[in-house]
Amino acid sequence: MTIGDYLAEMNLAQNSQAYREGSHPGWERTAEAGLLQTLPVIAEKHIKVVINGGALNPGGLAQKVAAAAAEQNFDLNIAFIEGDDLYGQVDKYLDPNYGIKHLDSENGNVRLAKNTDLFVQNRELHKVVCANAYLGARGIVQALEHGADIVICGRVADASPVIGLAAWWHRWSETDFDLLAGALIAGHFIECSGYLTGTNFCDFERYPLEKLIDVGYPIVEIAQDGTMVLTKHESLNGIVNVDTATCQLLYELQGLYYLNSDVVADLSDIEILPEGHNRVLVRGVKGRPPPPTTKLAIFYVGGYQIELTANATGRNARAKYDFMKAQLDYGIKQRGLDKLLDIFEFQILALPEEDADTQASGTSYCRMFLQSTSPDALRGFIDIFLWFAMQHFSGMHCTNDLRTLAPPPKEFLVYYPALLSQSELKEKAVFVDSKGNRIAEIVVDPVKTTQPVAAQLSYETADPVDLAKFGETVHLPLDTVVLGRSGDKGGNANIGLFVHEDDEYEWLRSFMTRDRLQQLIGRDWRPEYWIERAEMPKIKAIHFVVYGILGRGVSSSSRLDSLGKGFVDWIRARYVDMPRKFVERYEGKTYLA
């Protein structure tokens, strides 16, 4: 059995307008290529396949695959799942009488980013481009039970294909919540291609580099009892061990409770244990009934944006950028653009190295990021930038391509994660023949057993230890000892940090408080942010969610790292007072793959 995870939250939005204009098929082209290339082996080995690459048009991709299978005389049953695309009903959900709610609206500690729900009041200016509900695994199970060999989905949750295959294979019921929760986390482990097998891995420098080039994708073996073994094909490159697994678990977590349309996974007691070479055992996941709601991902046109960059060389680069910013602020005020720009950020991305031995290493970048509902206001800023182009600071330079230097304003999309009652879903599993005829339709009933969502746990450690207990300290980057991973959850960034030894964890849980993380965030901290903190003692990890730091989310965030992937590497690079004995454990340490 195999799954394919092709969707990020932006895929649907980026292609939706082109799809409705007839210039895009609606499905992910790599999903099409993957299925058509592997049809012979799927038919020969009777492999069950479930993918979410159908995106906006799973029925269209199902028809194409069914036609290709028939042309090659493969006896394969092709089904697709429909019911996630609610674009045609969005007026109903955005009607003030419906009272749509943001996913984070029930968390009293969270302040939503400016203009988050402005589109609800001004639909003409902020046109909705797509609205897709996150479906669970029930439709997939129905399709498999009725004989499907290939199931093509649109916006099911990332883990739903794994849950569907495991529940169908093991004959789990909809209320086997501990078992379903295990499959949910199994799906979380193997999403994102090679993230489990050694890519996006913070400790890669301690491993043979050749083992991390062109890695194989992960495999998960899910047992009847919901436990799992993580592994990979023995002939392919990559690394699967406790560290790569822990990193991937901590990627884009919501907190200790991981929500899905079928089940809520409680990660408080999760264990990740070595099981052999490139084999890791995961157990301890507990399940609860799913929430009565699911996520409705709405994307709308937020306005227009531009980005420009400029370079400064030399020791006084910051002073040069201050000069340039003063020029631009003057021009903006003179032209009255200050009232038309929603965002103008002048970001100094890096400063030159000291005593640089190449001009490149002695040069830094700044990035100007602007958003407005008026494209004319952004064009006006470009005029200001060009006006001062020959009044620049000493040595200012940037690209020689004027088309890149002064790009035209482009539309940007904003992500609004809304709450939708699962009872409103009209889901079906549909079988098609080679001519695209719908030869069978199975209605999928909404989930029957639900439970209101419990607030995510957030707490400091119950019994912190006096840090002096750990002896002499040295002032070094946190990454000398601490591993981790981070990612985006809408407008929020999550970050998980973990260590190897018990005494290291005793230090980490006492040291890494909410205040400590805020301190490490430094000048990036804003009073409207809020930090959630929880502990995972059996994997020696501390998990945080920083609410609001990504603004309104990846597609409209002004942050260069809009997906939050580099957030952990920045925090781990901050200098802290760390016990010398921990540092000495890892000096020069390397690992075999």
MOSUL-V451848 format. One record per helix or strand of 2 or more residues. SS is the DSSP state (H for helix, E for strand). FROM is the first residue (numbers start at 1). LEN is the number of residues. Records with the same first field share a line. If there is no record, write none. Layout:
SS=FROM-LEN / FROM-LEN
This chain:
E=2-3 / 49-3 / 78-5 / 128-6 / 150-3 / 218-5 / 228-5 / 257-3 / 263-4 / 271-6 / 279-5 / 286-5 / 293-21 / 343-6 / 363-10 / 410-12 / 427-6 / 438-7 / 473-5 / 483-7 / 492-7 / 530-7 / 541-7 / 575-5
H=9-12 / 29-17 / 58-14 / 87-8 / 118-4 / 138-8 / 160-11 / 177-14 / 193-3 / 204-3 / 209-4 / 242-8 / 317-18 / 337-3 / 375-13 / 402-4 / 422-3 / 467-4 / 478-3 / 502-10 / 514-11 / 537-3 / 567-6 / 580-7
